[in-house]
Amino acid sequence: MKLKIFLTILIVQIILLFTSCSSNVNADRTAQKLPAVLNSQAEKDFKNIDSLKSYFCDYPKECERYENSTFLEKRRFEEKVDKNRVQLALTFLKSYPNDPRYYEVLKFFFNMNFEPRFVTEKISDSLTAFLSIENKSKTKSYYQQLRALPIDVNARNKWLEKGQELAAKFLKSNAPLEQKIEIEIALLGRDFRLALRQYKSLDIQKKGVEADYWKQFDKHYWESFRLRMVGLIDKYSEFEIMATYMEQLIALVAKFSPHLVKPYWEDFLQITDVNHPCFNHKGVRAVHERAKANLKALKNVDDSKPLEMAFTAIDGSKINLANMRGKVVLIDFWTVRCAPCIKEMPHVQAMYDKYRSQGFEVIGLVGDDDTAKEQVLKIIKKQSASWPQYLDKGKDAIVSYHSLYNIRSYPTVWLLNKEGIIVDKNARGVRLEPLIRLHLGLDK
């Protein structure tokens, strides 16, 4: 009898495995948006929250004193800002459950600017004295202070649980699957940032005799996020955007654990092969093809060999470095948040105008996604930058070169010689023109 029950359960589990990839999609394929209830107060409250998601200072008078504050005072101020934002978001979600902007505010709730540390109100005198010593960011003492911050664990857990509750409720609603995916990704992003906050505070040197130990540590530390992404790919197997989210996760991990990039791509390639129950679904296929393309690109990452790169620029032009052999090429890795990168553009344009007819080319790789496209276009128009630009983290980016080459700081500007080999990785400012002339063979 027990054996019969066990076999029945096993068969049911197998059936669920082979149908789970499509059941959610089919059930919600025709789902309608949340009912719209508009009123002037909701509009006002939404605009207030929307204005805060990317603005640091909610209290201008106090913000003026921020830079000259102690470490503890800065953390207290940030705590005040973040808690205020959390409360505003919660109030909106409670007051306007049927508002069409509910989904947007829920995303704000998982935004990095809505994340308090939950520092305790009472701190001992000795610890207050230690936390009041001002240290520069990214120093050993700074990380010691971060680790020493006393946290109200109960308050933080309530905030985390509230987020889980709100997300679970939304996922059970009749909202479009595209919105549900974004909420699940936002929730994963929140948890990743919290884990990253702890990781960065370790202040560890992963070189020397302990290198192997830290590689194993990294593998286990980030594993839960890899597994969550695998689960989301299975759950939303029809959506090609999952390939982009997967790549974004790998790019984030790569900033701190670059040795995991290749194993991650290999894992995603293997789990989405023909043996996957939903291999023919668009999302699974997109993940598989993205993994295949990135593994192929990784094989060519060798500074001693000609650089390989191919993509379609924002203006629709096809760029392939293989077709540029015989020319000197400048590759500008930048982002809309990098002021020095933008400031440098007129100088690069002057060099482009001066030496293009003699074999000098420029390529811009923007480390942003599709949401930054309009901003990119405005910037290059204002700076009169006429060379091709590529949204390196956009939905159409099969390979993210920022991730592939572990670009972690800006400005980063590479110069390739006529053979396509990298000859300089800081080709900017007053150094640029002499390098161009040297490799064009104009200064013999």
Helices and strands as residue ranges (DSSP letters): H 2-28, H 40-50, H 60-63, G 66-68, H 71-95, H 102-109, G 112-114, H 125-131, H 140-148, H 153-171, H 177-200, G 208-210, H 211-235, H 241-254, G 258-260, H 261-271, H 282-299, E 310-312, E 318-320, G 321-324, E 328-334, H 339-355, G 356-358, E 360-366, G 370-372, H 373-382, E 389-391, H 401-404, E 412-416, E 422-424, G 429-431, H 432-440
